[in-house]
């Protein structure tokens, strides 16, 4: 379970970093790139969160 929580935290941190980089980007293409990456990492983190919640209730 700790492994899943660790991965969830790692992906949330990466999503936050990409969000920050998207805000700081001056080039619209880079901005879009980091926004896509942020959504990808946030979705991964949410998937791990769901797994963790299901395992806690099982």
C-alpha positions as CSV (number, residue, x, y, z in Angstrom):
1,X,0.0,0.0,0.0
2,X,2.9,2.4,0.8
3,X,4.2,1.8,-2.7
4,X,0.9,3.1,-4.2
5,X,0.8,6.1,-1.9
6,X,4.4,6.9,-2.8
7,X,3.6,6.8,-6.5
8,X,0.5,8.9,-6.0
9,X,2.5,11.5,-4.2
10,X,5.3,11.4,-6.9
11,X,2.8,11.9,-9.7
12,X,1.0,14.7,-7.8
13,X,4.4,16.5,-7.4
14,X,5.2,16.1,-11.1
15,X,1.8,17.5,-12.0
16,X,2.3,20.5,-9.8
17,X,5.8,21.0,-11.3
18,X,4.3,20.9,-14.8
19,X,1.5,23.3,-13.8
20,X,4.2,25.7,-12.6
21,X,6.2,25.3,-15.8
22,X,3.1,25.9,-17.9
23,X,2.4,29.2,-16.1
24,X,6.0,30.3,-16.5
25,X,6.3,29.4,-20.2
26,X,6.2,32.3,-22.6
27,X,5.9,30.1,-25.7
28,X,2.3,28.9,-26.3
29,X,3.6,25.6,-27.6
30,X,5.6,24.9,-24.4
31,X,2.6,26.1,-22.4
32,X,0.4,23.5,-24.1
33,X,3.0,20.8,-23.7
34,X,3.3,21.3,-19.9
35,X,-0.5,21.5,-19.5
36,X,-0.9,18.2,-21.3
37,X,1.8,16.6,-19.1
38,X,0.2,18.1,-16.0
39,X,-3.1,16.5,-16.9
40,X,-1.4,13.2,-17.6
41,X,0.4,13.1,-14.3
42,X,-2.7,14.2,-12.4
43,X,-4.7,11.5,-14.0
44,X,-2.1,8.9,-13.0
45,X,-2.2,10.2,-9.4
46,X,-6.0,10.0,-9.4
47,X,-5.8,6.4,-10.7
48,X,-3.5,5.5,-7.8
49,X,-5.8,7.3,-5.4
50,X,-8.8,5.2,-6.6
51,X,-6.8,2.0,-6.2
52,X,-5.8,3.0,-2.6
53,X,-9.4,3.8,-1.7
54,X,-10.6,0.5,-3.1
55,X,-8.0,-1.4,-1.2
56,X,-8.9,0.3,2.1
57,X,-12.6,-0.6,1.7
58,X,-11.9,-4.2,0.7
